[in-house]
Amino acid sequence: MTRKNLPPSARQRRLGTELRRLREQMDLSVTKAAALLGSSQPQVSSVELGRFAVSADRVRAMAHSYTCTDEALIEALAGMTGGRTRGWWEEYRDILPPDTLELAELEHHATAMRTASVIHLPGLLQTRAHAYAVISDDVPTLAPPEVEHRVSYRIKRQAVLYRENPTPLTAIIHEAALRMGFGGADAARAQLENLLDMSERQHITIRVIPFGAGTFPSSGQSIYLMAGTVPALDTVQLDSDHGAAFLDAQPQLVKYRMVLDRMEACSLEPAASRDLIRRIAEDI
């Protein structure tokens, strides 16, 4: 696939989406916005769909024309301009589903990450053996080469935790996920030891919801929030058997921030969480 044929990246589409929201808040049609901007309707539509590269100055001009007064948001949008990020994930472009690649791009640009899971451990904290066991059990069954591609991709995503300025990660994990035992006793023990090692890193916080905590919100799904440079540019990812769903509407972001806050309130403090992980590892 050549570069010119690549679809808009998640970042390009998000910039377009935010510009469209600013236009709609002014109750402007695309035609009226084009006239206001001295542009054409196709050009405005292409920018909003992420298909047309736009400069930082042009974004500032559009935002001010739409009477946006949030300078922090305007500068954050200006910072999203330019061509697509040619990250390491592009090597998987013809191999893995598009939403999988979007996750790596969003993580690459995130200023912080919060995730909560009940059955599966967060991908950024999985060992290779754990990831292989989980991915091998996908339905429908994947061919061995595809399993290897997905495992290697998941491990490469973890680079955001090891780069010079690592991205802060808070992971809320239910005790059930710690006791699943994917891959057998040795793999499960090694996975828990990896969690303990990762939890000692300054930029990583792991909190466990113990069985005794009782009910908590969104117990049936994993939630992953990647923070943008301003809160309005946060993105939430929800996992399902049909693939990943990315949410960025403000009411959705408000809801899932509240859910994560409530789940975190149900969890143990980091030190107590490490103690519980250690006890479970010793019991395997």
N, C-alpha and C positions, 0 to 999 in steps of 0.2 A: 504494500500500500504506500503510495507516495504521500509526501507531506501535504500537498495541496488538496488531496482527497480525504484527509483526516477530518472526522466530525469535530464540532466545537468541543473543547474540553469543559469539564465541570466548572472550572474557574471562569472561562469565557461566558458560559451560559448564565452563571450566577450574576456576573456583572450586567449582562443584558436584562436579566430578570429584575434586578434592583432599579435599573433605569426605567424599565417599563412601569414598575410600581410608583416611582416618583411621577411619571407622566400621568398615570391613572388617578393619582391623588389630586392632580390639578384638573381632572375631568377633561383631559385633552385627548382627542382622537389622534391617530398616527398622522393623518393628513394635516391637522392643525399644528401638531408638534413640528412637523417638517417645515411648515411655513414659518413658524416662530424661530426655528433654528437656521433658516436659510438653506435647508437641505431638501431631500426628496423623500417621499413615502417609502420607496424600496430601501433606501439607505438607513432610515430610522428603524424599519422592520428588521433589517439584517443585523444591525447593532443589537437590538433587543433579543434576537435569536442566537447571538454569539457567533454569527457567521462572518462578521466584518470587524477587522481590527480597528481600534479607535485609540487616539492619543489621550494622555492624562489631561492635557489642556481642554480637549474636546469634551471629556467627561465632566470636567468642572463647569464648562460653559453650559452643558445640557442640564446639570443639576441646578445651577443658578437660574436658568431659564424656567425651570419647573418650580422655582421659588423655594428650593430646599435650603434651610438655614442651619442644618446640622453639619458644621464644618468638619467634625471628626469623621462622619460618614462619608462626606464628599472626598476627603483626602484618602480614606480607606478604599473607596471606589477607584480613585485615580491611581492608586497603587496596584490595582488589579489589571491595568491596561497592558498593551503589548501583545506579542505573540504567545502561543501556548508554551507551557513549560515542557521542555524536552527532557523529561525525567527518565530514570532507569526503567520505569514501568512501560515505556513505549515498546520495549522489546517483546512484551507480551500482547501487543495490540491485536495480532491475528490469532492468538491462542486462547485468551480468556475472555469472559463476557465483559462488555463495556462498563457495567456498574462496578465490577471488581476493580478495574483500572482507576475509576473515579475516586475510589476510596483512598488509594495511595496518593493521588494528587491532592486530595483534601487534607490528608495527614501531613503531607509535605509542607503545606502552607499554614496549617493550624498554629495558633499561638498557645493553645492548651487543649487537652483532651480529657473527657470524662466518659467513663463507660460503666455499665451495670449489667451483670449477667447472672443467670440462675443455674443453668445446666452446663453451658460451655464456658470455658475460660476465654478471656479476651485474646484475640489473635496476636496482639502485640506482646503478649506474655507467654505464648506457647513455645514449648520446645519442639524440635523437628519431629521427634518420635510421637509426641502428643498430636501435633498437627497431622501427621501421616495417618494415625489411627482414626481421627475424626473425619478427615477428607475421604479416606478409603471407604467409609461407611455411607457416603452420599447416595441418594436415590435420584435417578437411576445410577447404577454402578459405573464409575468412571474407568476408562482404560488406564493401565499403569503409567503411560507417558503423561496423561493429563493429570493424574494424581501428583506426579513428580513436579509438573509445572506449577500446580496450585500450592504445593508445599513450599517450593523454592520462593514463590511470589510472597507467601505469607511471612516467611523468614526475612526476606529482603525489606518488607515493610517496617521491620523493627529498627531499621537504620535511624529513624527519627529519634529513637531513644539513646542513640550512641554518638550522634554527631557532635560537633564542637559546642553548639548551643542546643542541647537536647530539649525536646518539647515536653513540658510537664504533663504527667499522666496521673489521673486519679481513677483507680479501678475498684468498683464495688462488686464483690463476688459473694454469692450465696454459698453456704457450707455444702450444699448439694453438689455444686460443681467441683468442689475439692475432693469429694468422695466417689466420683464417677468411675475412676480407675481405668480410663481409656488407655489401651495399649498394654495392659497387664501391670503387675505389681512393680516391676523394675522401672518401667516408663512412667507410671503414676508417681512413684517416689521421686524420681529425677525431676518430674514436672513441679512437684511441690517444693523441692529444694531450690529449683530455679525461681519460683515465686518468692521464696525467702530472700534469695540473693538480690533479686530485683527490687524488693521492698526496702532494702538498705540504701538504695541510691537516693540521693537528695531530691531528685525531680520526680520520683515515683512514689505514690501513696497507694497502698493496698488496704482496703477495709473489708472485713468479712461480716456478712449477715448470718448469725448462727441460727440453727434450727429453732432454738428457744425464742427467737425474736417474734415468732408468730407471723401474722399476715403483713403484707407490705404492698405498695402499688406496683402495677405492671409486672407481676410475678411470672407472667407467661411469656415474656419476650426480652430480648437483649436491647439495650439502648446505648447509643454511642453518640456523644455530642463533641463536635470539633469546633473550637472557638475561632472566630475570625478576628481581624484586627479591631473590630468594634462588635458589640453584642448583636447588632442587627444583621451581621454577616455570619453568624453561627450557622452550623448545619447539623441536623440530627439524622443518623442512619438507623433504620430498624431492619433487622434480619427476618427473613421468612424462607420457607421452602421454595418460594417462587423467585427468590433473589432479594437484593437490597432495595429498600425504599429510602430516598433522600428527601428530607423535609426542611423547608426554609421559610415558610410563612410565619409571620410574627406570632400569631396565636398558638401555633404548633410549638414554636421555640419556647414560649412562656410556659406552656403545659409541661414539656419534657424537662425543662430546668427545675420546675417544682417537683416532678416525679423523682428526679435524681436527688434533689435535696432531701426528700422524704425517705428515699431508700438509704441515703447516707446516714440519716438520723437513726435508722434502725440498725446500723452496723456497729461493730466494735471499733474502738480506737485502733490506730495502726499497730501499736505495741501488742495489744491484746489479740489483734488479728494474726500477728506473726506467731504468737504463742499457740493459737488454735491450729494454724497451718502446720506448725512443728509437731503438735500432738497427733494430728491426723497422719503425717508422714511416718511417725514412729509406729503407728498402729498397722501400717500396710505390711 
